[in-house]
């Protein structure tokens, strides 16, 4: 077994932090520190909540356009079908994301500790 060299460990840490900052700059986030980047970025729950709200809004819009067509307020069947397809696609995507999240959760729960 080899011994751990503290100076080499600090050098590796510094190199990793420099690479991380370079990647953040390349992604357009600026040269923020790790704490600043985490504080400014939305968390996972907020991102999921935002996506669900967008899907809900799309489904509401599709329902309103469909009802307007059924009432005879509009005769544009193409826009009605496009809005319904957008809502359907958003719902299917949400369902697949949910399935993947549940699968990942099950995999993590079944991991030996």
N, C-alpha and C positions, 0 to 999 in steps of 0.2 A: 504494500500500500504506500502511496506517495503522500507527502504532507501538503497541506493547503498553504499556498503562498498568498498572504493578504494583499501585497502590492499587485500581484497578477490578478487577483479577484476584483480589486477596485478598478484596475485598468479595463477589465472585461465589462464591468458595470458601466463605466464611463463610455465605452465604445457603443454599448447597447443603447444608452440614453441618447447619444449623438445620432445614431441611426434612426431612432424613433422620432426625434425632432426633425430630421431631414425628411422622413416619410410624411410627417404631419404638414410640413411646409409644402411638399409636393402635392398633398391632397387639398391644399388651400386653407388649412386651419391655422396657419401662422406658427410662430415659435412659442406656443403656450406650454407651460409646464404640465406635468401629468395631472396635478390637482386641478389646474385651471381648465384643462381639456375635459376632464370628467364633470366638472361643475357646469360647463356650458353646453354639453351634449345632453340630449334627452335620454332618459333611461329606457330600458326595454319595455316596461309596462306602459309608459307614455307613448312609445312608438306603436305598440299593439293597439292601444286605445284610440290613437289617431287613425290608424288604418281601419279599425272597426267603424268609427264614425264616418269615414269616407264611404265605406261600403253601404252603411245604412242610408246615407244621403243619396247615393246612387239608386238604391232600391226605392226610396221615397219618390225620387224624380221619375223613375220608370213607372211607378204606380200612378202618379199624377198624370203623366202623358197618356197612359193607357186609359184612364178614366175619362180624360178629355176626348179621346178618340171615340170611346163608347157613347159619350153624351152627344157626339156630333159637333163638338167645338172645333175640331181639326179633322182634316181629311188626309193628312200626311202619314200614311202607314209606314213609310220607310223610317222616319224619325222615331216612331213608336217602337218598331222592331229593333232599331239600333240601340235605343235606351234599354230595352228589355234584355238584349244580349249583353250589354255592358254590365247590367245588374247581375245577370246570371254568371258571367265570367268572374266578377268580383266575389260573389258568394262561393263559387267553386274554388277560387284561389284561397279564400279564407278557410274553407273546409279542409283543403290540403295542408295549409300551414298548421291548423289545429291538429290534424292527424300526425304530422311530423313532430310537433312539440310533444304530443302524448307519447309517441314512440321513443323520443329522446328521453323523456321522463322515466318511462318504463326501463329503458336500458340503464340509466343511471341508478335507478332503485335496485336493479338486479345485479349491480356490480358488487363483487366481494370487497370487503373492507380490510 
